[in-house]
Amino acid sequence: MNAVLAHMPRLAGLCTMEKAMSPGLSIDDCVARLKRYHYAFKRLHEIFLARLTAEPIYELKMGFSLHAHYCAENAAALRKRVGEMREPPLGLDAVPDANLEIFFDEIRSAPTTEELVVGIYEKAVPALIAALQKHMADTNPLADAPSVRICRFALLELEDMAKFGAQAIAALVSERDWKPNDKWLELLEDCVSAAGGFNGASERSGKNISRDYSAKPFIYDKVPKRDERFPDPYNMGVNAEVFLYDEKMPPDAKVLMMFYKRLREIDVPEMMASIIVETPNKPWQYYRDMTRQLWDEARHAMMGEVGFEKLGVDWPKNVMVNFTWSLGLNTQLTPLERHGVLYFIEQGLMPKNGKRYEWEVALKSHCKLSALFQDYDWADEVLHARIGRDWYLKQFASAAEAVEYGDKCWSKVLMGWREWRDQGLTQHRNWWGTCYTQACENAGITPDPAVLAYNTSYEEVRADLKNISGSA
């Protein structure tokens, strides 16, 4: 063999020849482990969404949205891989180990934010990382190359999750007088050891596991909660849509209102989580697609946050971001009705006066960041329209019927504009003037009196600009 060929990388660079000669995992052993990883990702996905709506801390809502998306994607990859190795039925909906079921049930039922975050990021995520790393060490990297690839990509995202979790735990522990429930944390560890690890390959402890927090059935809390940066969550005093579509208002001021609309999209993950959690027995592609959209909406909220930071606007003080939309839909409608409202609103965003219009407004402004964000926001809505067609529209005889149903469901939602005011929950303060003034001061310009005087609320006009009686 000549020198060039002698030094060429062998086996496509997957591994050494020695490693490729190792016995590795059989198909049966490999599939058994993959099913357990799939179960772990599936349960983590469930936990993130089951706890997202009622979790008050904004950063955790956003982190849960992203991590649920990661889990949905990795579960889908594992389902596909198992399907490549075995004929149906694949048994992917079966619980692989009763101890793992208790482990995830306990985390889902954790009574505090601190315990929830510790359970996820100090116990579940590291155990799953260890299982995937062991799989890569134990399997034959040539014969099982597709599984190794899935493990490698999953580990990238799990390590990001672990990093986020470590930072979150450090913040929670340092900011709050919290003592860990050592017995409960020990119970989680006992569950894993009794299951032989997440991969089932370790020696099983044989310990009998008794439930603690999960001894009572888990009850999903669909009422949205917010932290102290959202001091007036019932405030409906500033109608963003009326301002945005007013031809007399300047683009630079409209950019501020679009950043408000983006940040306000925090309530879409709060609502979509309720649809997903309360809609069982769908194909996994449904949960994967819906969770992708949920994550996109969380991204949009963070775009609004970044936009206000860019313009120097103190949004917790000067922008009252409400939760009235997610509150109304979650507590007054069925999951299908909520999906109908979501689809109806999405259809209104696709014509020229929807997302394209917002992008064109941003282009006319002096804010390149807004133009960038609106460009991506528009692209995301194209995907969301497809998701709606795939998982909502097919339940109706026609597109018109599907849209009409969503419109009727939206009209059923009673927003207690006057009731909330009379109960002292909000005064619907018009915060627009302080927000606009601060942005103008930072930009070194004089506020436009006509813009400053804007004072239209949501008392009579729905967010999609459709007039209805009473409040909406």
Long-range contacts (C-beta under 8 A, 24 or more apart in sequence): 11-142, 14-141, 14-142, 14-145, 14-148, 15-141, 15-142, 19-140, 19-141, 20-140, 20-141, 20-142, 22-140, 23-140, 24-138, 24-139, 24-140, 24-141, 24-143, 24-144, 25-135, 25-138, 25-139, 25-140, 25-144, 27-85, 27-86, 30-85, 30-139, 30-144, 30-147, 31-82, 31-85, 31-86, 32-96, 32-200, 33-131, 33-135, 33-199, 33-200, 33-201, 34-78, 34-81, 34-82, 34-85, 34-147, 35-78, 35-82, 35-91, 35-92, 35-94, 35-96, 36-96, 36-97, 36-100, 36-131, 36-198, 36-199, 36-200, 37-78, 37-128, 37-131, 37-132, 37-135, 37-154, 37-198, 37-199, 38-75, 38-78, 38-79, 38-82, 38-92, 39-95, 39-96, 39-100, 40-100, 40-104, 40-124, 40-127, 40-128, 40-131, 40-198, 41-71, 41-72, 41-74, 41-75, 41-78, 41-128, 41-154, 42-71, 42-75, 43-100, 43-104, 43-108, 44-68, 44-71, 44-104, 44-120, 44-124, 44-125, 44-128, 45-71, 45-72, 45-75, 45-287, 45-291, 46-104, 46-108, 46-277, 47-104, 47-107, 47-108, 47-116, 47-120, 48-120, 49-273, 49-276, 49-277, 49-291, 49-294, 50-108, 50-218, 50-220, 50-273, 50-277, 51-108, 51-116, 52-269, 52-270, 52-273, 53-221, 53-222, 53-223, 53-224, 53-225, 53-269, 53-270, 53-271, 53-273, 53-274, 53-326, 53-330, 54-221, 54-222, 54-223, 54-224, 54-225, 55-113, 55-116, 55-225, 56-113, 56-225, 56-226, 56-227, 57-113, 57-227, 58-226, 58-227, 58-229, 58-230, 58-266, 59-168, 60-113, 60-117, 60-168, 61-266, 61-269, 61-270, 61-298, 62-298, 62-301, 62-302, 63-164, 63-168, 65-269, 65-294, 65-295, 65-297, 65-298, 66-295, 66-298, 67-161, 67-164, 68-291, 68-294, 68-295, 69-291, 69-292, 69-294, 69-295, 70-157, 70-158, 70-160, 70-161, 72-284, 72-287, 72-288, 72-291, 72-292, 73-157, 73-288, 73-292, 74-150, 74-153, 74-154, 74-157, 75-284, 75-288, 76-284, 76-285, 76-288, 77-150, 77-153, 77-154, 78-150, 79-284, 81-146, 81-147, 81-150, 84-146, 96-200, 97-195, 97-196, 97-200, 99-191, 99-192, 99-194, 99-195, 99-209, 100-191, 100-192, 100-195, 100-198, 102-191, 102-209, 102-211, 102-214, 103-188, 103-191, 103-192, 103-195, 105-211, 105-214, 105-218, 106-184, 106-187, 106-188, 106-191, 106-211, 106-212, 106-213, 106-214, 107-188, 108-214, 108-218, 109-213, 109-214, 109-216, 109-218, 110-213, 111-213, 112-178, 113-172, 114-169, 114-172, 114-173, 114-176, 114-178, 114-180, 115-180, 115-181, 115-184, 117-165, 117-168, 117-169, 117-172, 118-169, 118-180, 118-185, 119-185, 119-188, 120-165, 121-161, 121-162, 121-164, 121-165, 121-166, 121-168, 121-169, 122-165, 122-169, 123-185, 123-188, 123-189, 123-192, 125-158, 125-161, 125-162, 125-165, 126-162, 127-192, 127-197, 127-198, 128-158, 128-198, 129-155, 129-158, 129-159, 129-162, 130-197, 130-198, 131-197, 131-198, 131-199, 131-201, 132-158, 134-197, 134-199, 134-201, 135-199, 138-201, 183-212, 184-212, 184-213, 187-212, 220-274, 220-277, 220-278, 222-274, 222-277, 222-278, 222-330, 222-331, 223-327, 223-330, 223-331, 224-267, 224-270, 224-323, 224-326, 224-327, 224-330, 226-321, 226-323, 228-316, 229-315, 229-316, 230-316, 230-320, 230-321, 230-322, 230-323, 231-316, 231-320, 232-320, 232-322, 232-426, 232-429, 233-320, 233-321, 233-322, 233-323, 233-324, 233-426, 234-322, 234-323, 234-324, 234-420, 234-425, 234-426, 235-320, 235-322, 235-426, 235-428, 235-429, 235-431, 236-322, 236-324, 236-415, 236-417, 236-420, 236-426, 236-428, 236-457, 236-458, 236-459, 236-471, 237-320, 237-426, 237-427, 237-428, 237-429, 237-430, 237-431, 237-457, 237-458, 238-320, 238-430, 238-431, 238-432, 238-454, 238-456, 238-457, 239-456, 239-457, 239-458, 239-461, 239-463, 240-264, 240-463, 241-461, 241-463, 241-464, 241-465, 242-456, 242-461, 242-465, 243-432, 243-454, 243-456, 244-358, 244-361, 245-353, 245-357, 245-465, 248-450, 249-450, 249-451, 249-454, 250-448, 250-451, 251-361, 251-362, 251-364, 251-365, 252-365, 252-366, 252-367, 253-436, 253-448, 253-451, 254-361, 254-365, 255-307, 255-361, 255-362, 255-365, 255-367, 255-370, 256-311, 256-313, 256-435, 256-436, 256-439, 258-304, 258-307, 258-358, 258-361, 258-362, 258-370, 258-374, 259-303, 259-304, 259-307, 259-308, 259-311, 259-313, 259-370, 260-304, 260-319, 260-321, 260-435, 261-304, 262-300, 262-301, 262-303, 262-304, 262-307, 262-373, 262-377, 263-301, 263-303, 263-304, 263-305, 263-307, 263-308, 263-315, 263-319, 263-321, 264-301, 264-304, 264-321, 264-322, 265-297, 265-298, 265-300, 265-301, 265-304, 266-298, 266-301, 266-321, 266-323, 267-322, 267-323, 267-324, 267-325, 267-326, 267-327, 268-294, 268-297, 268-298, 268-300, 268-301, 268-326, 268-342, 269-294, 269-295, 269-297, 269-298, 269-301, 270-323, 270-326, 270-330, 271-325, 271-326, 271-329, 271-330, 271-338, 271-342, 272-297, 272-342, 274-326, 274-329, 274-330, 274-335, 274-338, 275-335, 275-338, 275-339, 275-342, 278-335, 279-335, 279-336, 282-391, 286-391, 289-387, 289-390, 289-391, 290-387, 290-391, 292-383, 292-387, 293-383, 293-384, 293-387, 296-380, 296-383, 296-384, 299-380, 300-377, 300-380, 303-373, 303-376, 303-377, 306-369, 306-373, 307-367, 307-369, 307-370, 307-373, 310-367, 310-369, 311-367, 311-439, 311-442, 311-443, 312-438, 312-439, 312-442, 313-435, 313-438, 313-439, 313-442, 314-438, 315-435, 317-434, 318-431, 318-434, 318-435, 318-438, 319-431, 319-435, 320-429, 320-431, 324-415, 325-463, 328-413, 328-414, 328-415, 329-413, 332-412, 332-413, 332-414, 333-409, 333-412, 333-413, 336-395, 337-409, 337-412, 338-409, 339-391, 339-392, 340-392, 340-402, 340-405, 340-406, 340-408, 340-409, 340-410, 341-406, 341-409, 341-410, 341-413, 342-388, 342-392, 342-406, 343-388, 343-392, 343-393, 343-402, 343-403, 343-406, 344-403, 344-405, 344-406, 344-407, 344-409, 344-410, 344-464, 345-406, 345-410, 345-463, 345-464, 346-381, 346-384, 346-385, 346-388, 347-385, 347-388, 347-403, 347-406, 348-464, 349-381, 350-381, 350-382, 350-385, 354-381, 355-381, 407-466, 410-462, 410-464, 410-472, 411-468, 411-472, 413-472, 414-470, 414-471, 415-458, 415-471, 415-472, 416-471, 417-457, 417-458, 417-459, 417-471, 418-459, 418-471, 428-457, 428-459, 430-455, 430-457
